[in-house]
Amino acid sequence: MNLLTGEYNNTIDDKGRVSFPVKLRTAVNQNVVMVTKGLDTCLWLFTMDEWEAFQSKLMSNASMMKGSSLAVVRHFIAPAQQVEFDKNGRLSIPQSLREYAKLSKDCVVLGIAKYMELWDSDTYKGYITESESDFRSAAEAFNDINF
């Protein structure tokens, strides 16, 4: 798998299909991705290898006897669905996941190294605006990165 990067504005059709940018489809280098709920009201999309690594780490650190562990597992693992690219390079996002991410017409696809995010455009703009003040202090926490 190549590095998944970039920010792409796109649309979702009435059937819940979103065309994925060629650059990201090429980087995925597979005909299928795993789609699940993310944080901040977006969807996370993983290659099958990255999904296996993610869910394996999550499950190995979760306890069936702890409510907080169950909540995290139920949020990420339970709703996950395997989705195939169609011959036109589109993914048909399941309705329950579209509803969670409030996906309507305009959307944003983000490549974030090992996974992708799919956002409703308005929700993403709101997130960027609301998180701007937290961004600087979060970035400063990465003080070990030197140029």
Backbone as CSV, one residue per row, in Angstrom:
resi,resn,N_x,N_y,N_z,CA_x,CA_y,CA_z,C_x,C_y,C_z
1,MET,0.836,-1.178,0.000,0.000,0.000,0.000,0.881,1.242,0.000
2,ASN,0.528,2.189,-0.826,1.204,3.478,-0.845,0.594,4.376,0.220
3,LEU,1.273,5.465,0.502,0.793,6.417,1.485,-0.490,7.089,0.998
4,LEU,-1.498,7.119,1.842,-2.779,7.748,1.522,-2.746,9.188,1.991
5,THR,-2.713,10.134,1.069,-2.687,11.543,1.447,-3.548,12.359,0.500
6,GLY,-3.953,13.522,0.945,-4.700,14.459,0.118,-6.051,14.789,0.726
7,GLU,-6.577,15.931,0.284,-7.916,16.387,0.672,-8.692,16.604,-0.618
8,TYR,-9.822,15.932,-0.751,-10.581,15.947,-1.993,-12.041,16.289,-1.712
9,ASN,-12.563,17.265,-2.442,-13.986,17.600,-2.362,-14.716,16.750,-3.378
10,ASN,-15.847,16.201,-2.969,-16.567,15.275,-3.813,-18.059,15.369,-3.514
11,THR,-18.833,14.518,-4.167,-20.273,14.451,-3.906,-20.701,12.999,-3.738
12,ILE,-21.819,12.841,-3.065,-22.451,11.532,-2.900,-23.753,11.571,-3.675
13,ASP,-23.998,10.549,-4.492,-25.235,10.545,-5.268,-26.408,10.058,-4.425
14,ASP,-27.588,10.041,-5.019,-28.807,9.664,-4.297,-28.793,8.226,-3.785
15,LYS,-27.946,7.382,-4.378,-27.855,5.987,-3.961,-26.766,5.760,-2.923
16,GLY,-26.142,6.852,-2.460,-25.121,6.739,-1.430,-23.750,6.358,-1.971
17,ARG,-23.521,6.581,-3.255,-22.233,6.241,-3.859,-21.359,7.481,-3.956
18,VAL,-20.098,7.298,-3.615,-19.134,8.386,-3.713,-17.974,7.916,-4.592
19,SER,-17.620,8.749,-5.563,-16.458,8.461,-6.401,-15.205,8.775,-5.618
20,PHE,-14.278,7.843,-5.633,-13.035,8.072,-4.920,-11.974,8.557,-5.879
21,PRO,-11.169,9.528,-5.436,-10.104,10.054,-6.287,-9.169,8.934,-6.747
22,VAL,-8.743,9.029,-7.984,-7.865,8.009,-8.561,-6.612,7.827,-7.709
23,LYS,-6.051,8.928,-7.218,-4.832,8.840,-6.402,-5.045,7.935,-5.185
24,LEU,-6.181,8.080,-4.517,-6.445,7.252,-3.342,-6.753,5.809,-3.733
25,ARG,-7.523,5.620,-4.788,-7.814,4.249,-5.240,-6.538,3.526,-5.629
26,THR,-5.634,4.235,-6.289,-4.361,3.644,-6.677,-3.534,3.291,-5.445
27,ALA,-3.522,4.173,-4.460,-2.761,3.925,-3.233,-3.332,2.751,-2.450
28,VAL,-4.655,2.612,-2.447,-5.287,1.494,-1.751,-4.876,0.176,-2.406
29,ASN,-4.818,0.167,-3.731,-4.343,-0.984,-4.503,-5.133,-2.264,-4.213
30,GLN,-6.388,-2.106,-3.855,-7.301,-3.223,-3.624,-8.667,-2.796,-4.129
31,ASN,-9.562,-3.730,-4.299,-10.900,-3.415,-4.776,-11.900,-3.286,-3.639
32,VAL,-11.405,-3.350,-2.408,-12.303,-3.347,-1.256,-11.665,-2.561,-0.103
33,VAL,-12.504,-1.891,0.675,-12.068,-1.221,1.896,-13.058,-1.545,3.010
34,MET,-12.607,-1.351,4.228,-13.477,-1.525,5.382,-13.896,-0.128,5.828
35,VAL,-15.193,0.079,6.007,-15.738,1.383,6.396,-16.386,1.234,7.769
36,THR,-16.088,2.185,8.651,-16.690,2.159,9.983,-16.859,3.580,10.496
37,LYS,-17.536,3.699,11.617,-17.677,4.993,12.280,-16.311,5.450,12.760
38,GLY,-16.047,6.739,12.602,-14.820,7.318,13.135,-15.161,8.193,14.324
39,LEU,-14.240,9.062,14.666,-14.489,10.068,15.687,-14.939,11.346,14.995
40,ASP,-15.517,12.248,15.741,-15.909,13.564,15.224,-16.920,13.489,14.082
41,THR,-17.789,12.514,14.080,-18.878,12.373,13.111,-18.381,12.234,11.670
42,CYS,-17.339,11.445,11.485,-16.887,11.110,10.134,-16.800,9.594,10.035
43,LEU,-16.494,9.106,8.845,-16.276,7.678,8.644,-14.793,7.425,8.440
44,TRP,-14.339,6.288,8.908,-12.963,5.854,8.684,-12.995,4.735,7.658
45,LEU,-12.066,4.783,6.717,-11.943,3.766,5.677,-10.536,3.195,5.720
46,PHE,-10.442,1.882,5.787,-9.165,1.188,5.909,-8.990,0.190,4.767
47,THR,-7.729,-0.023,4.365,-7.444,-1.192,3.533,-7.665,-2.401,4.434
48,MET,-7.770,-3.562,3.854,-8.024,-4.750,4.672,-6.850,-5.038,5.611
49,ASP,-5.616,-4.820,5.160,-4.455,-5.042,6.031,-4.445,-4.073,7.204
50,GLU,-4.714,-2.799,6.925,-4.734,-1.807,8.010,-5.906,-2.053,8.956
51,TRP,-7.038,-2.499,8.415,-8.179,-2.824,9.265,-7.825,-3.967,10.208
52,GLU,-7.194,-4.993,9.673,-6.807,-6.131,10.494,-5.892,-5.685,11.633
53,ALA,-4.922,-4.826,11.329,-4.008,-4.325,12.365,-4.760,-3.489,13.400
54,PHE,-5.643,-2.599,12.930,-6.408,-1.731,13.832,-7.311,-2.540,14.757
55,GLN,-8.131,-3.409,14.166,-9.078,-4.145,15.009,-8.369,-5.141,15.917
56,SER,-7.253,-5.672,15.481,-6.494,-6.590,16.325,-5.949,-5.870,17.558
57,LYS,-5.372,-4.669,17.354,-4.867,-3.882,18.488,-6.007,-3.486,19.419
58,LEU,-7.106,-3.070,18.838,-8.250,-2.654,19.638,-8.774,-3.814,20.479
59,MET,-8.973,-4.956,19.853,-9.534,-6.104,20.564,-8.559,-6.663,21.604
60,SER,-7.261,-6.595,21.332,-6.298,-7.129,22.306,-6.198,-6.246,23.545
61,ASN,-6.628,-4.992,23.436,-6.592,-4.076,24.579,-7.953,-3.892,25.238
62,ALA,-8.967,-4.559,24.719,-10.326,-4.392,25.243,-10.675,-5.533,26.201
63,SER,-11.493,-5.209,27.178,-12.001,-6.210,28.100,-13.519,-6.276,27.946
64,MET,-14.024,-7.483,27.822,-15.473,-7.657,27.726,-16.161,-7.318,29.049
65,MET,-15.388,-7.146,30.100,-15.947,-6.875,31.419,-15.908,-5.396,31.784
66,LYS,-15.372,-4.550,30.907,-15.286,-3.119,31.194,-16.199,-2.365,30.237
67,GLY,-17.072,-1.573,30.822,-18.013,-0.809,30.012,-17.353,0.115,29.017
68,SER,-16.242,0.743,29.412,-15.561,1.668,28.491,-14.977,0.921,27.299
69,SER,-14.440,-0.270,27.533,-13.919,-1.084,26.428,-15.042,-1.500,25.487
70,LEU,-16.143,-1.923,26.058,-17.274,-2.343,25.237,-17.809,-1.193,24.394
71,ALA,-17.836,-0.005,24.969,-18.324,1.155,24.224,-17.442,1.430,23.009
72,VAL,-16.130,1.354,23.190,-15.202,1.600,22.077,-15.338,0.512,21.015
73,VAL,-15.371,-0.733,21.434,-15.514,-1.850,20.490,-16.836,-1.743,19.736
74,ARG,-17.896,-1.426,20.432,-19.202,-1.295,19.778,-19.223,-0.136,18.788
75,HIS,-18.493,0.927,19.094,-18.471,2.085,18.198,-17.712,1.783,16.905
76,PHE,-16.541,1.152,17.010,-15.694,0.960,15.840,-15.878,-0.385,15.140
77,ILE,-15.980,-1.469,15.899,-15.985,-2.809,15.305,-17.377,-3.224,14.817
78,ALA,-18.379,-3.042,15.650,-19.718,-3.522,15.301,-20.268,-2.950,13.991
79,PRO,-20.156,-1.649,13.738,-20.756,-1.114,12.512,-19.903,-1.281,11.252
80,ALA,-18.691,-1.799,11.381,-17.778,-1.898,10.242,-18.344,-2.789,9.142
81,GLN,-18.197,-2.321,7.907,-18.679,-3.081,6.756,-17.646,-3.039,5.638
82,GLN,-17.487,-4.176,4.992,-16.592,-4.278,3.855,-17.337,-3.768,2.625
83,VAL,-16.711,-2.837,1.888,-17.358,-2.225,0.730,-16.413,-2.309,-0.463
84,GLU,-16.958,-2.712,-1.604,-16.159,-2.845,-2.821,-16.314,-1.624,-3.715
85,PHE,-15.230,-1.269,-4.393,-15.302,-0.248,-5.433,-16.050,-0.849,-6.615
86,ASP,-16.963,-0.085,-7.216,-17.616,-0.571,-8.426,-16.710,-0.291,-9.625
87,LYS,-17.155,-0.669,-10.820,-16.314,-0.522,-12.015,-16.009,0.940,-12.343
88,ASN,-16.784,1.874,-11.775,-16.551,3.306,-11.984,-15.757,3.951,-10.849
89,GLY,-15.220,3.131,-9.936,-14.410,3.670,-8.844,-15.211,4.293,-7.728
90,ARG,-16.462,3.881,-7.584,-17.315,4.430,-6.523,-17.473,3.416,-5.399
91,LEU,-17.668,3.957,-4.202,-18.023,3.137,-3.054,-19.463,3.433,-2.687
92,SER,-20.233,2.406,-2.432,-21.604,2.564,-1.981,-21.590,2.501,-0.452
93,ILE,-21.727,3.664,0.171,-21.640,3.760,1.632,-22.967,3.298,2.246
94,PRO,-22.929,2.311,3.139,-24.164,1.818,3.762,-24.939,2.954,4.450
95,GLN,-26.255,2.856,4.379,-27.122,3.918,4.892,-26.875,4.233,6.361
96,SER,-26.698,3.213,7.191,-26.487,3.477,8.625,-25.222,4.299,8.859
97,LEU,-24.202,4.062,8.076,-22.969,4.831,8.212,-23.117,6.233,7.622
98,ARG,-23.868,6.352,6.524,-24.152,7.685,5.968,-24.905,8.526,6.994
99,GLU,-25.866,7.922,7.666,-26.647,8.647,8.673,-25.766,9.078,9.838
100,TYR,-24.888,8.196,10.303,-23.986,8.542,11.403,-23.133,9.765,11.054
101,ALA,-22.582,9.786,9.831,-21.694,10.874,9.415,-22.457,12.058,8.830
102,LYS,-23.781,11.969,8.832,-24.635,13.052,8.309,-24.273,13.406,6.860
103,LEU,-23.926,12.383,6.084,-23.543,12.610,4.691,-24.777,12.923,3.861
104,SER,-24.716,14.023,3.144,-25.831,14.385,2.278,-25.363,14.441,0.835
105,LYS,-24.934,15.564,0.364,-24.524,15.719,-1.034,-23.023,15.960,-1.154
106,ASP,-22.562,17.071,-0.598,-21.147,17.415,-0.695,-20.366,16.759,0.432
107,CYS,-19.197,16.230,0.079,-18.382,15.554,1.078,-16.908,15.855,0.856
108,VAL,-16.108,15.486,1.840,-14.662,15.652,1.787,-14.041,14.296,2.093
109,VAL,-13.088,13.909,1.266,-12.329,12.679,1.487,-10.914,13.097,1.869
110,LEU,-10.434,12.582,2.997,-9.086,12.893,3.469,-8.249,11.620,3.481
111,GLY,-7.058,11.704,2.929,-6.102,10.611,3.050,-5.195,10.914,4.218
112,ILE,-5.141,10.022,5.200,-4.385,10.279,6.427,-3.385,9.138,6.643
113,ALA,-2.456,9.029,5.721,-1.349,8.067,5.770,-1.817,6.612,5.671
114,LYS,-2.373,6.050,6.744,-2.734,4.636,6.751,-4.234,4.376,6.637
115,TYR,-5.018,5.432,6.649,-6.464,5.278,6.507,-7.021,6.537,5.867
116,MET,-8.319,6.533,5.589,-8.980,7.695,5.000,-10.170,8.074,5.871
117,GLU,-10.572,9.335,5.748,-11.783,9.797,6.413,-12.736,10.330,5.361
118,LEU,-14.023,10.131,5.614,-15.077,10.658,4.752,-15.978,11.519,5.621
119,TRP,-16.093,12.790,5.250,-16.846,13.780,6.017,-17.933,14.409,5.158
120,ASP,-19.022,14.809,5.771,-19.945,15.741,5.157,-19.204,17.076,5.111
121,SER,-19.300,17.801,3.994,-18.537,19.050,3.825,-18.836,20.068,4.908
122,ASP,-20.102,20.294,5.216,-20.451,21.288,6.239,-19.952,20.868,7.619
123,THR,-20.067,19.579,7.927,-19.581,19.081,9.213,-18.075,19.275,9.318
124,TYR,-17.365,19.002,8.233,-15.904,19.164,8.236,-15.510,20.628,8.408
125,LYS,-16.185,21.521,7.710,-15.900,22.955,7.861,-16.134,23.387,9.303
126,GLY,-17.219,22.921,9.900,-17.500,23.237,11.297,-16.437,22.682,12.230
127,TYR,-16.000,21.469,11.967,-14.945,20.858,12.788,-13.662,21.688,12.707
128,ILE,-13.261,22.081,11.510,-12.041,22.870,11.327,-12.143,24.189,12.096
129,THR,-13.285,24.860,11.978,-13.484,26.136,12.667,-13.443,25.959,14.182
130,GLU,-14.165,24.961,14.686,-14.244,24.740,16.134,-12.927,24.267,16.736
131,SER,-12.144,23.518,15.986,-10.926,22.934,16.546,-9.682,23.789,16.337
132,GLU,-9.821,24.918,15.664,-8.656,25.759,15.361,-7.900,26.181,16.618
133,SER,-8.619,26.554,17.657,-7.939,27.004,18.879,-7.198,25.852,19.561
134,ASP,-7.734,24.644,19.476,-7.065,23.480,20.071,-5.888,23.000,19.229
135,PHE,-5.914,23.322,17.934,-4.897,22.807,17.027,-3.495,23.254,17.419
136,ARG,-3.337,24.537,17.730,-2.001,25.045,18.038,-1.399,24.334,19.244
137,SER,-2.166,24.171,20.318,-1.614,23.505,21.504,-1.363,22.023,21.226
138,ALA,-2.209,21.416,20.420,-1.982,20.013,20.050,-0.708,19.882,19.222
139,ALA,-0.500,20.812,18.284,0.700,20.781,17.453,1.954,20.995,18.293
140,GLU,1.869,21.866,19.289,3.022,22.122,20.144,3.403,20.897,20.976
141,ALA,2.475,19.996,21.190,2.762,18.771,21.931,3.703,17.856,21.147
142,PHE,3.832,18.093,19.850,4.747,17.322,19.013,6.133,17.971,19.010
143,ASN,6.610,18.363,20.154,7.866,19.105,20.236,9.095,18.290,19.868
144,ASP,8.959,16.995,19.699,10.096,16.158,19.322,10.346,16.134,17.819
145,ILE,9.487,16.768,17.045,9.667,16.783,15.595,10.534,17.982,15.253
146,ASN,11.686,17.702,14.713,12.622,18.765,14.349,12.888,18.737,12.862
147,PHE,13.204,19.894,12.321,13.525,19.995,10.895,15.009,20.230,10.728
